[in-house]
Amino acid sequence: MPKTLLIEVLTEEIPAGYIAPALEAMASQLRQKLSQARIKVDGAAKTFGTPRRLALMLQDVAERQTSIVRETVGPPKTAAFDAEGRPTKAAEGFAKSQGVSLKRLAIKTTARGDYVCVRKVEHGQGTRKLLQTIIPEVIAAIPFPKSMRWSNLRLTFARPVHSILALFGNQIISFKLENIRSGRRTAGHRFVHPRSIAIGDPSEYVDTLRSAFVVVDVEERKEMIREQIARAAGNLGGEVIPDEELLDTVTNLVEYPVVSSGTFDKDFLQLPQEVLITAMREHQKYFAVASPDHKLLPCFIAVNNTPAKDMAMIMTGHERVLRARLEDARFFFETDAKATPNEMVQRLKGVLFQAKLGTVFEKVSRVQKLAEYLAELIDPGIKPTVSRAAILCKADLTTQMVDEFPKLQGVMGRIYAARSGEPEPVARAIEEHYLPAYAGGPLPKTISGALVSIADKLDTICGCFGVGLIPTGASDPYALRRQAMGIIHIMLARNLSIPLKGLINESLRLLHNQLPENPEETSQNILTFFQHRMEHLLAEDGFSKDVIAAVLSASIDNVPAVWKRTEALQALKVKPDFEPLAISFKRVVNIIKKARQLGEIPSDMPPAQSKANPAVFQEPCEHDLYNAFQKVKQEISEDLSREAFDRALLAVATLKKRIDAFFDSAMVLAEDKRLRQNRLALLQEIAELFTVFADFSRIST
């Protein structure tokens, strides 16, 4: 009968950020090892975690391994038995080596003939016995950002382990991990219920711990906090400023949440709201409270781990600590405000960006020029705003406020710029140039912010590629993949049809003093890098792999056009006449490829230099195809200028019948050289027309 498996590792306080990944790894590794051990699991896995414990409950686990039949193949039948069917020495030796009688030998028919074999049933062992080995392996393999050793043990873990609870149904899974013996005992809240607790059955676990002031279910604990802070904010006449990241953090900082609220001096409200919220969140893990009209109130909400008789005394302590933090923040802000933005920029000369790429001052100088280049392409009228925002975009990195609260970079740049009299669009672009800050994050709302963001990110990408700091596998210390994704998302959202290759080359030109020779190779590597990012994003958007490959093989220079071409090709692909069209195009490409191999077309001759001459045509099908091609070429020229790729593709598709007629009636590789090369030139022009959209040879048909 299936049983429930329960494992709990009781420890010293584990850092909040370690808990969720550890639980995920624990569940994944256990399921994998059970599967490898042929232990069937029909139920769901449920993880539990607090600062002091990592736990996992797995339901409907089979009591025994699944039995299997193992087959061992021996000598050929012809060698194992003589002509009369009597066993030979080979058969006897094989049976002896397998520990079976000759009667147990069977015949197995294979592609190479009949062979003697032995089939043995391997009966499954009891699950509880196997878990005695599996569970210690799972616990020891839980990964943490940093681990430690304690006492004289070889075991490493995030924090010292106190005890291990391991139950299979109501039975203990007995094992020893270093000097820690498993059992059925755990402990309640460290301060409120520190006594040892026996768990009789996994079904008792959650309720028993709750009665000992430990809410072990992470989601239950989170909802308790959410409800309590909302109620506390309402009592203060406001509402909690939403912060899911902080909620996740405090959930994993407490075992039994008790919320309390406090106040701070109204004078601190003269500081920017972002400073106050960050000071409360980063150092103290407090929630900020806003009024119904979204103005910050001089109060906060703390989540405590211990229910206390005198919560007023607890709150006094919170208020005292917060006051010191806010005094520090005020000092940082007032000190920073004494410097002008230009003075902050000059300090960047002493801040290293990267050893081979120079200082941050050198970087912003390049970003300024690249942003101006972008502004000239998009809207010359915003060039002064873009230029000023670019040179100031990293100025706040030298401030005490950003040194204390790195998450405020960009935010403080905007605030200090606005206080110094910079125009609002400049200040806003300074903050927005860091966007998107993470995958799927908000994008710049202003065009100036978008252009400075692209310039900053591309300078980093080009600089790193130029000095060999290219992402490999999981290693991407400069977050180049994320920055490339950010550029693509901004270009798509803003429909910025900026030639990507030209932009990369301009960035590399600005970096020429820092980079070694061979910018062409670097440029191509960066384009390929962007192509891989586009491939990933297009796949996420649901486009088929062959359509993506076809579009990206043609061109990636205009990012919004890549998406429009992909959408148009995906729509055309589902039409019934698309497959014959793709086959016809592949035939065109294959003939051109063969002609190049035969030397009929010079390998270095661009298609644009190969033009068909109507005067050389001999067959009516040649004239028909040529005339239709010229008409379609004119039509799609107008469609492409409007980026109407769907209309253009449909126009190209009309050539299919005449291409087929041409192949049916004309010998492309004719004996007459002039005729042969003219027909190849016509096919080259047609192929070039197709490849404006995609490499149709990459389409699955």
For each residue, the residues with C-beta under 8 A, 3 or more apart:
1: 63
2: 42 43 59 60 61 62 63
3: 60 61 63 127 168 169
4: 43 57 58 59 60 61 167 168 169 201 202 203
5: 56 57 58 59 61 131 167 168 202
6: 55 56 57 58 165 166 167 199 202 205
7: 26 30 55 56 57 135 138 139 164 165 166
8: 48 53 54 55 56 164 165 166 186 205
9: 53 54 55 139 157 161 164
10: 52 53 161 162 163 164 165 186 187
11: 14 52 53 54 157 158 159 160 161 162
12: 52 159 160 162
13: 51 52 159
14: 11 18 19 22 51 52 54 158 159
15: 18 19 158
16: 19 51 248 249 250 251 252 253
17: 20 21 145 249 252
18: 14 15 21 22 144 145 158
19: 14 15 16 22 23 49 50 51 54 218 252
20: 17 23 24 49 218 248 252
21: 17 18 24 25 143
22: 14 18 19 25 26 49 54 142 143 144 158
23: 19 20 26 27 47 48 49 54 56
24: 20 21 27 28 47
25: 21 22 28 29 141 142 143
26: 7 22 23 29 30 47 54 56 138 139 142
27: 23 24 30 31 45 47 56
28: 24 25 31 32
29: 25 26 32 33 138 141 142
30: 7 26 27 33 34 45 56 58 134 135 138
31: 27 28 34 35 41 45 58
32: 28 29 35 36
33: 29 30 36 37 134 137 138
34: 30 31 37 39 41 58 61 134
35: 31 32 38 39 41
36: 32 33
37: 33 34 65 130 134
38: 35 65 66 68 124
39: 34 35 61 62 65 66 127 130
40: 61 62 66
41: 31 34 35 45 58 60 61 62
42: 2 59 60 62
43: 2 4 58 59 60 61
44: 58 59
45: 27 30 31 41 56 57 58 59
46: 56 57 58 59
47: 23 24 26 27 54 55 56 57 218
48: 8 23 53 54 55 56 57 205 206 216 217 218
49: 19 20 22 23 53 54 55 216 218 252
50: 19 53 214 215 216 221 252 254 255
51: 13 14 16 19 252 253 254 255 305
52: 10 11 12 13 14 190 255
53: 8 9 10 11 48 49 50 186 214 216
54: 8 9 11 14 19 22 23 26 47 48 49 142
55: 6 7 8 9 47 48 49 165 205 216
56: 5 6 7 8 23 26 27 30 45 46 47 48
57: 4 5 6 7 45 46 47 48 202 205
58: 4 5 6 30 31 34 41 43 44 45 46 61
59: 2 4 5 42 43 44 45 46
60: 2 3 4 41 42 43
61: 2 3 4 5 34 39 40 41 43 58 127 168
62: 2 39 40 41 42 65 66 127
63: 1 2 3 126 127 128
64: 124 125 126 127
65: 37 38 39 62 124 125 126 127 130
66: 38 39 40 62 124
67: 121 122 123 124
68: 38 121 122 124
69: 119 120 121 122
70: 119 120 122
71: 108 117 118 119
72: 98 117 118 120
73: 108 110 115 116 117
74: 80 90 91 94 98 105 115 116 117 118
75: 79 80 90 91 94 115 116
76: 79 80 113 114 115 116
77: 80 81 107 113 114 115 116
78: 81 113 114
79: 75 76 88 90
80: 74 75 76 77 87 88 90 91 94 105 116
81: 77 78 85 86 87 88 91
82: 85 86 88
83:
84:
85: 81 82
86: 81 82
87: 80 81 91 92 95 102 105
88: 79 80 81 82 91 92
89: 92 93
90: 74 75 79 80 93 94
91: 74 75 80 81 87 88 94 95 102 105 116
92: 87 88 89 95 96 102
93: 89 90 96 97
94: 74 75 80 90 91 97 98 105 116 118
95: 87 91 92 98 100 101 102 104 105 118
96: 92 93 99
97: 93 94
98: 72 74 94 95 104 118 120
99: 96
100: 95 104 105 118 120
101: 95 104
102: 87 91 92 95 105
103:
104: 95 98 100 101 118
105: 74 80 87 91 94 95 100 102 116 117 118
106: 116 117 118 119
107: 77 114 115 116 117
108: 71 73 114 115 116 117
109: 113 114
110: 73 113 114 115
111:
112: 115
113: 76 77 78 109 110
114: 76 77 78 107 108 109 110
115: 73 74 75 76 77 107 108 110 112
116: 73 74 75 76 77 80 91 94 105 106 107 108
117: 71 72 73 74 105 106 107 108
118: 71 72 74 94 95 98 100 104 105 106
119: 69 70 71 106
120: 69 70 72 98 100
121: 67 68 69
122: 67 68 69 70
123: 67
124: 38 64 65 66 67 68
125: 64 65 129 130
126: 63 64 65 129 130
127: 3 39 61 62 63 64 65 130 131 168
128: 63 131 132 168 171 173
129: 125 126 132
130: 37 39 65 125 126 127 133 134
131: 5 127 128 134 135 166 168 173
132: 128 129 135 136 173 174 175
133: 130 136 137 175
134: 30 33 34 37 130 131 137 138
135: 7 30 131 132 138 139 164 166 173 175 182
136: 132 133 139 140 175 176 177
137: 33 133 134 140 141
138: 7 26 29 30 33 134 135 141 142
139: 7 9 26 135 136 142 164 177
140: 136 137 155 177
141: 25 29 137 138
142: 22 25 26 29 54 138 139 157
143: 21 22 25
144: 18 22 147 157 158
145: 17 18
146: 158
147: 144 156 157 158
148: 156 157 158 159 160
149: 153 154 155 156
150: 153 160
151: 160 179
152:
153: 149 150 178 179
154: 149 178
155: 140 149 161 177 178
156: 147 148 149
157: 9 11 142 144 147 148 160 161
158: 11 14 15 18 22 144 146 147 148
159: 11 12 13 14 148
160: 11 12 148 150 151 157
161: 9 10 11 155 157 164 177 180
162: 10 11 12 187
163: 10 180 183 185 186 187
164: 7 8 9 10 135 139 161 177 180 181 182 183
165: 6 7 8 10 55 182 183 184 185 186 199
166: 6 7 8 131 135 172 173 174 175 182 183
167: 4 5 6 170 171 172 173 184 199 201 202
168: 3 4 5 61 127 128 131 171 173
169: 3 4 201 202
170: 167 200 201
171: 128 167 168
172: 166 167 182 183 184
173: 128 131 132 135 166 167 168 182
174: 132 166 181 182
175: 132 133 135 136 166 181 182
176: 136 179 180 181 182
177: 136 139 140 155 161 164 180 182
178: 153 154 155
179: 151 153 176
180: 161 163 164 176 177
181: 164 174 175 176
182: 135 164 165 166 172 173 174 175 176 177
183: 163 164 165 166 172
184: 165 167 172 198 199 200
185: 163 165 196 197 198 199
186: 8 10 53 163 165 196 197 199 209
187: 10 162 163 190 193 194 195 196 197 212
188: 192 193 194 195 197 209 212 213 214
189: 192 193 194 212 213 214 255 256 306
190: 52 187 194 255
191: 194 306
192: 188 189 212 213 256 306 307
193: 187 188 189 197 212 213 214
194: 187 188 189 190 191
195: 187 188 212
196: 185 186 187
197: 185 186 187 188 193 208 209 212
198: 184 185
199: 6 165 167 184 185 186 202 204 205 208
200: 170 184 204
201: 4 167 169 170 204
202: 4 5 6 57 167 169 199 205
203: 4
204: 199 200 201 207 208
205: 6 8 48 55 57 199 202 208 209 216
206: 48 209 210 216 217
207: 204 210 211
208: 197 199 204 205 211 212
209: 186 188 197 205 206 212 214 215 216
210: 206 207 213 214 215 216
211: 207 208
212: 187 188 189 192 193 195 197 208 209
213: 188 189 192 193 210 255 256 307
214: 50 53 188 189 193 209 210 255 256
215: 50 209 210 220 221 224 255 256 257
216: 48 49 50 53 55 205 206 209 210 221 255
217: 48 206 220 221
218: 19 20 47 48 49 221 222 251 252
219: 222 223
220: 215 217 223 224
221: 50 215 216 217 218 224 225 251 254 255 257
222: 218 219 225 226 247 248 251
223: 219 220 226 227
224: 215 220 221 227 228 257
225: 221 222 228 229 247 250 251 254 257 259 303
226: 222 223 229 230 247
227: 223 224 230 231
228: 224 225 231 232 257 258 259 303
229: 225 226 232 233 240 259 287 301 303
230: 226 227 233 234 239 240
231: 227 228 234 235 259
232: 228 229 235 236 259 260 261 301
233: 229 230 236 238 239 240 261 287 289 301
234: 230 231 237 238 239
235: 231 232 261
236: 232 233 261 289 297 299 301
237: 234 291 297
238: 233 234 289 290 291 292 297 299
239: 230 233 234 289 290 292
240: 229 230 233 243 287 288 289 290 301
241: 277 287 288 289 290 296
242:
243: 240 246 247 281 287 288
244: 247 248
245: 248 249
246: 243 249 250 281 285 287
247: 222 225 226 243 244 250 251
248: 16 20 222 244 245 251 252
249: 16 17 245 246 252 253 285
250: 16 225 246 247 253 254 257 285 303
251: 16 218 221 222 225 247 248 254 257
252: 16 17 19 20 49 50 51 218 248 249
253: 16 51 249 250 285 303 305
254: 50 51 221 225 250 251 257 303 304 305
255: 50 51 52 189 190 213 214 215 216 221 305
256: 189 192 213 214 215 305 306 307
257: 215 221 224 225 228 250 251 254 303 304 305
258: 228 303 304 305 306 307 308 311
259: 225 228 229 231 232 301 302 303 304
260: 232 301 302 304 311 314 315 318
261: 232 233 235 236 289 299 300 301 302 315
262: 299 300 302 315 316 318 319 322
263: 298 299 300 319
264: 268 298 299 300 319 322 323 326
265: 268 298 323 326
266: 269 298
267: 270
268: 264 265 271 276 298 326 330
269: 266 276 296 298
270: 267
271: 268 275 276 326 329 330 333
272: 275 276 333 415
273: 276 277 296
274: 277 278 408 411 412 415
275: 271 272 278 279 329 333 401 405 408 412
276: 268 269 271 272 273 279 280 288 296 326 329
277: 241 273 274 280 281 288 296
278: 274 275 281 282 405 407 408
279: 275 276 282 283 284 322 325 326 328 329 405
280: 276 277 283 284 286 287 288 300 322 325
281: 243 246 277 278 284 285 286 287 288
282: 278 279 405 407
283: 279 280 325
284: 279 280 281 300 302 318 321 322 325
285: 246 249 250 253 281 302 303
286: 280 281 300 301 302 318 322
287: 229 233 240 241 243 246 280 281 300 301 302 303
288: 240 241 243 276 277 280 281 296 300
289: 233 236 238 239 240 241 261 296 297 299 300 301
290: 238 239 240 241 294 295 296 297
291: 237 238 294 295 296 297
292: 238 239
293:
294: 290 291
295: 290 291
296: 241 269 273 276 277 288 289 290 291
297: 236 237 238 289 290 291
298: 263 264 265 266 268 269
299: 236 238 261 262 263 264 289
300: 261 262 263 264 280 284 286 287 288 289 318 322
301: 229 232 233 236 240 259 260 261 286 287 289
302: 259 260 261 262 284 285 286 287 315 318
303: 225 228 229 250 253 254 257 258 259 285 287
304: 254 257 258 259 260 307 308 314
305: 51 253 254 255 256 257 258
306: 189 191 192 256 258
307: 192 213 256 258 304
308: 258 304 311 313 314
309:
310: 313 314
311: 258 260 308 314 315
312: 315 316
313: 308 310 316 317
314: 260 304 308 310 311 317 318
315: 260 261 262 302 311 312 318 319
316: 262 312 313 319 320
317: 313 314 320 321
318: 260 262 284 286 300 302 314 315 321 322
319: 262 263 264 315 316 322 323
320: 316 317 323 324
321: 284 317 318 324 325
322: 262 264 279 280 284 286 300 318 319 325 326
323: 264 265 319 320 326 327
324: 320 321 327 328
325: 279 280 283 284 321 322 328 329
326: 264 265 268 271 276 279 322 323 329 330
327: 323 324 330 331
328: 279 324 325 331 332 404
329: 271 275 276 279 325 326 332 333 401 404
330: 268 271 326 327 333 334
331: 327 328 334 335 400
332: 328 329 335 336 399 400 401 404
333: 271 272 275 329 330 336 337 401
334: 330 331 337 338
335: 331 332 338 400
336: 332 333 339 399 400 401 412 416
337: 333 334 416 419
338: 334 335
339: 336 343 344 347 399
340: 343 344 420
341: 344 345 392 395 416 417 420 422
342: 345 346
343: 339 340 346 347
344: 339 340 341 347 348 392 395 396 398 399 416
345: 341 342 348 361 364 391 392 394 395
346: 342 343 349 361
347: 339 343 344 350 351 398
348: 344 345 351 359 360 361 364 394 395 397 398
349: 346 359 361
350: 347 359
351: 347 348 359 360 361 397 398
352: 355 358 359 360
353: 357 358 359 360 362 363
354: 357 358 463 464 467 469
355: 352
356: 467 514
357: 353 354 362 363 463 464 466 467 511 514
358: 352 353 354 361 362 363 514
359: 348 349 350 351 352 353 362 363
360: 348 351 352 353 363 364 394 397
361: 345 346 348 349 351 358 364 365
362: 353 357 358 359 365 366 514
363: 353 357 358 359 360 366 367 394 459 460 463
364: 345 348 360 361 367 368 390 391 392 393 394
365: 361 362 368 369 391
366: 362 363 369 370 459 507 510 511
367: 363 364 370 371 390 391 393 452 455 456 459
368: 364 365 371 372 387 390 391 455
369: 365 366 372 373 510
370: 366 367 373 374 390 455 458 459 503 506 507 510
371: 367 368 374 375 386 387 389 390 451 452 454 455
372: 368 369 375 376 383 386 387 390
373: 369 370 376 377 455 503 506
374: 370 371 377 378 386 451 454 455 498 503
375: 371 372 378 379 380 382 383 386 387 451
376: 372 373 380 383
377: 373 374 498
378: 374 375 382 447 451 496 498
379: 375 382 383 447
380: 375 376 383
381:
382: 375 378 379 385 386 425 447 448 451
383: 372 375 376 379 380 386 387
384: 387 388
385: 382 388 389 423 425 426 429 448
386: 371 372 374 375 382 383 389 390 429 448 451 452
387: 368 371 372 375 383 384 390 391
388: 384 385 391 392 422 423 426
389: 371 385 386 392 393 425 426 429 430 433 448 449 452
390: 364 367 368 370 371 372 386 387 393 433 452 455 456
391: 345 364 365 367 368 387 388
392: 341 344 345 364 388 389 395 413 417 422 426 430
393: 364 367 389 390 410 413 429 430 433 452 456
394: 345 348 360 363 364 397 413
395: 341 344 345 348 392 398 399 413 416 417 430
396: 344 399 401 402 408 409 410 412 413 416 430
397: 348 351 360 394 402 409
398: 344 347 348 351 395 402
399: 332 336 339 344 395 396 402 403 412 416
400: 331 332 335 336 403 404
401: 275 329 332 333 336 396 404 405 408 412
402: 396 397 398 399 405 406 408 409 412
403: 399 400 406
404: 328 329 332 400 401
405: 275 278 279 282 401 402 408
406: 402 403 409
407: 278 282
408: 274 275 278 396 401 402 405 411 412
409: 396 397 402 406 412 413 434
410: 393 396 413 414 430 431 432 433 434
411: 274 408 414 415 431
412: 274 275 336 396 399 401 402 408 409 415 416
413: 392 393 394 395 396 409 410 416 417 427 430 431
414: 410 411 417 418 427 428 430 431
415: 272 274 411 412 418 419 427
416: 336 337 341 344 395 396 399 412 413 419 420
417: 341 392 395 413 414 420 422 426 427 430
418: 414 415 421 422 424 427
419: 337 415 416
420: 340 341 416 417
421: 418
422: 341 388 392 417 418 426 427
423: 385 388 426 427
424: 418 427 428
425: 382 385 389 428 429 446 448
426: 385 388 389 392 417 422 423 429 430 448
427: 413 414 415 417 418 422 423 424 430 431
428: 414 424 425 431 432 445 446 448 449
429: 385 386 389 393 425 426 432 433 444 446 448 449 452
430: 389 392 393 395 396 410 413 414 417 426 427 433 452
431: 410 411 413 414 427 428 434 449
432: 410 428 429 435 444 445 446 448 449 450 452 453
433: 389 390 393 410 429 430 444 449 452 453 456
434: 409 410 431 437 453
435: 432 441 442 443 444 449 453 486
436: 439 440 441 442 443 485 486 489 490
437: 434 441 442
438: 441 482
439: 436 482 485
440: 436
441: 435 436 437 438
442: 435 436 437 445
443: 435 436 450 489 490 493
444: 429 432 433 435 447 449 450 453 490
445: 428 432 442 449
446: 425 428 429 432 449 450
447: 378 379 382 444 450 451 494
448: 382 385 386 389 425 426 428 429 432 451 452
449: 389 428 429 431 432 433 435 444 445 446 452 453
450: 432 443 444 446 447 453 454 490 493 494 496
451: 371 374 375 378 382 386 447 448 454 455
452: 367 371 386 389 390 393 429 430 432 433 448 449 455 456
453: 432 433 434 435 444 449 450 456 457 486 487 490
454: 371 374 450 451 457 458 487 490 491 496 503
455: 367 368 370 371 373 374 390 451 452 458 459 507
456: 367 390 393 433 452 453 459 460
457: 453 454 460 461 483 484 486 487
458: 370 454 455 461 462 483 487 503 504 507
459: 363 366 367 370 455 456 462 463 507 510 511
460: 363 456 457 463 464 478 480 483
461: 457 458 464 465 480 483 484 487 507 526 529
462: 458 459 465 466 504 507 508 511 522 526
463: 354 357 363 459 460 466 467 511 514 515
464: 354 357 460 461 467 469 470 478 480
465: 461 462 468 469 470 480 522 525 526 529
466: 357 462 463 508 511 514 515 516 519 522
467: 354 356 357 463 464 514 515 516
468: 465
469: 354 464 465 477 478 480
470: 464 465 480 525 529
471: 475 476 480 481 529
472: 475
473:
474:
475: 471 472
476: 471 479 480 481 482
477: 469
478: 460 464 469 483
479: 476 482 483
480: 460 461 464 465 469 470 471 476 483 484 529
481: 471 476 484 485 533
482: 438 439 476 479 485 486
483: 457 458 460 461 478 479 480 486 487
484: 457 461 480 481 487 488 529 530 533
485: 436 439 481 482 488 489 533 537
486: 435 436 453 457 482 483 489 490
487: 453 454 457 458 461 483 484 490 491 530
488: 484 485 491 492 530 533 534 537 559
489: 436 443 485 486 492 493
490: 436 443 444 450 453 454 486 487 493 494 496
491: 454 487 488 494 495 496 498 559 560
492: 488 489 495 559 560 563
493: 443 450 489 490
494: 447 450 490 491
495: 491 492 560
496: 378 450 454 490 491 559 560
497: 558 559 560 561 643
498: 374 377 378 491 502 503 558 559
499: 502 503 557 558
500: 503 504 527 530 556 557 558 559
501: 504 505 523 527 557
502: 498 499 505 506
503: 370 373 374 454 458 498 499 500 506 507
504: 458 462 500 501 507 508 523 526 527
505: 501 502 508 509 519 523
506: 370 373 502 503 509 510
507: 366 370 455 458 459 461 462 503 504 510 511
508: 462 466 504 505 511 512 515 519 522 523
509: 505 506 512 519
510: 366 369 370 459 506 507
511: 357 366 459 462 463 466 507 508 514 515
512: 508 509 515 519
513:
514: 356 357 358 362 463 466 467 511
515: 463 466 467 508 511 512 519 522
516: 466 467
517:
518: 521 522
519: 466 505 508 509 512 515 522 523
520: 523 524
521: 518 524 525
522: 462 465 466 508 515 518 519 525 526
523: 501 504 505 508 519 520 526 527
524: 520 521 527 528
525: 465 470 521 522 528 529
526: 461 462 465 504 522 523 529 530
527: 500 501 504 523 524 530 531 556
528: 524 525 531 532
529: 461 465 470 471 480 484 525 526 532 533
530: 484 487 488 500 526 527 533 534 556
531: 527 528 534 535 552 556
532: 528 529 535 536
533: 481 484 485 488 529 530 536 537
534: 488 530 531 537 538 552 556 559 562
535: 531 532 538 539 548 549 552
536: 532 533 539 540
537: 485 488 533 534 540 541
538: 534 535 541 543 548 551 552 562 563 566
539: 535 536 542 543 545 548
540: 536 537
541: 537 538 563
542: 539
543: 538 539 547 548 566 567 570
544: 547 548 570 573
545: 539 548 549
546: 549 550 698 699 700
547: 543 544 550 551 566 569 570 573 694 699
548: 535 538 539 543 544 545 551 552 566
549: 535 545 546 552 553 695 698
550: 546 547 553 554 569 694 695 696 697 698 699
551: 538 547 548 554 562 565 566 569 693 694
552: 531 534 535 538 548 549 556 562
553: 549 550 694 695 698
554: 550 551 565 691 692 693 694 695
555: 558 561 562 692
556: 500 527 530 531 534 552 559 562
557: 499 500 501
558: 497 498 499 500 555 561 562
559: 488 491 492 496 497 498 500 534 556 562 563
560: 491 492 495 496 497 563 564 643
561: 497 555 558 564 565 643 645
562: 534 538 551 552 555 556 558 559 565 566
563: 492 538 541 559 560 566 567
564: 560 561 567 568 643 645
565: 551 554 561 562 568 569 645 693 694
566: 538 543 547 548 551 562 563 569 570
567: 543 563 564 570 571 645 646
568: 564 565 571 572 645 646 648 649 693
569: 547 550 551 565 566 572 573 649 693 694
570: 543 544 547 566 567 573 574
571: 567 568 574 575 646
572: 568 569 575 578 646 649 650 653
573: 544 547 569 570 578 699
574: 570 571 578
575: 571 572 578
576: 579
577: 580 581 653 656
578: 572 573 574 575 581 582 653
579: 576 582 583 701
580: 577 583 584 656 660
581: 577 578 584 585 653 656 696
582: 578 579 585 586 696 699 701
583: 579 580 586 587 701
584: 580 581 587 588 656 659 660 663
585: 581 582 588 589 659 687 690 696 697
586: 582 583 589 590 696 697 701
587: 583 584 590 591 659 663
588: 584 585 591 592 659 683 686 687 690
589: 585 586 592 593 687 696 697
590: 586 587 593 594 697
591: 587 588 594 595 668 669 680 683
592: 588 589 595 596 601 680 683 684 687
593: 589 590 596 597
594: 590 591 597 598 669
595: 591 592 598 600 601 669 680
596: 592 593 599 600 601 603
597: 593 594
598: 594 595
599: 596 602
600: 595 596 669 676 677 680
601: 592 595 596 605 610 677 680 684
602: 599 605
603: 596
604:
605: 601 602 609 610
606: 609 610
607: 610 684 685 687 688
608: 688
609: 605 606
610: 601 605 606 607 680 681 684 685
611: 681 685
612: 616 626 678 679 681 682 685
613: 616 678 681
614: 617 623 626
615:
616: 612 613 674 675 678
617: 614 622 623 626 678
618: 622 675
619: 622 623 665 666
620: 623 624 665
621: 624 625 658 661 662 664 665 666
622: 617 618 619 625 626 662 666 679 682
623: 614 617 619 620 626 627
624: 620 621 627 628 658 661 662
625: 621 622 628 629 655 658 659 661 662 682 686
626: 612 614 617 622 623 629 630 682
627: 623 624 630 631
628: 624 625 631 632 654 655 658
629: 625 626 632 633 655 658 682 685 686 689
630: 626 627 633 634
631: 627 628 634 635
632: 628 629 635 636 651 652 654 655 689
633: 629 630 636 637 689
634: 630 631 637 638
635: 631 632 638 639 648 651
636: 632 633 639 640 647 648 651 652 689 692
637: 633 634 640 641
638: 634 635 641 642
639: 635 636 642 644 645 647 648 651
640: 636 637 643 644 645 648 692
641: 637 638
642: 638 639
643: 497 560 561 564 640
644: 639 640 647 648
645: 561 564 565 567 568 639 640 648 649 693
646: 567 568 571 572 649 650
647: 636 639 644 650 651
648: 568 635 636 639 640 644 645 651 652 692 693
649: 568 569 572 645 646 652 653 693
650: 572 646 647 653 654
651: 632 635 636 639 647 648 654
652: 632 636 648 649 655 689 690 693
653: 572 577 578 581 649 650 656
654: 628 632 650 651 657
655: 625 628 629 632 652 658 659 686
656: 577 580 581 584 653 659 660
657: 654 660 661
658: 621 624 625 628 629 655 661 662
659: 584 585 587 588 625 655 656 662 663 686
660: 580 584 656 657 663 664
661: 621 624 625 657 658 664 665
662: 621 622 624 625 658 659 665 666
663: 584 587 659 660 666 668
664: 621 660 661
665: 619 620 621 661 662
666: 619 621 622 662 663 670 679
667: 670
668: 591 663 676 679 680 683
669: 591 594 595 600 676 680
670: 666 667 675 676 679
671: 676
672: 675 676
673: 676 677
674: 616 677 678
675: 616 618 670 672 678 679
676: 600 668 669 670 671 672 673 679 680
677: 600 601 673 674 680 681
678: 612 613 616 617 674 675 681 682
679: 612 622 666 668 670 675 676 682 683
680: 591 592 595 600 601 610 668 669 676 677 683 684
681: 610 611 612 613 677 678 684 685
682: 612 622 625 626 629 678 679 685 686
683: 588 591 592 668 679 680 686 687
684: 592 601 607 610 680 681 687 688
685: 607 610 611 612 629 681 682 688 689
686: 588 625 629 655 659 682 683 689 690
687: 585 588 589 592 607 683 684 690 691
688: 607 608 684 685 691 692
689: 629 632 633 636 652 685 686 692
690: 585 588 652 686 687 693 694 696
691: 554 687 688 694 695
692: 554 555 636 640 648 688 689
693: 551 554 565 568 569 645 648 649 652 690
694: 547 550 551 553 554 565 569 690 691 698 699
695: 549 550 553 554 691 698
696: 550 581 582 585 586 589 690 699
697: 550 585 586 589 590
698: 546 549 550 553 694 695
699: 546 547 550 573 582 694 696
700: 546
701: 579 582 583 586
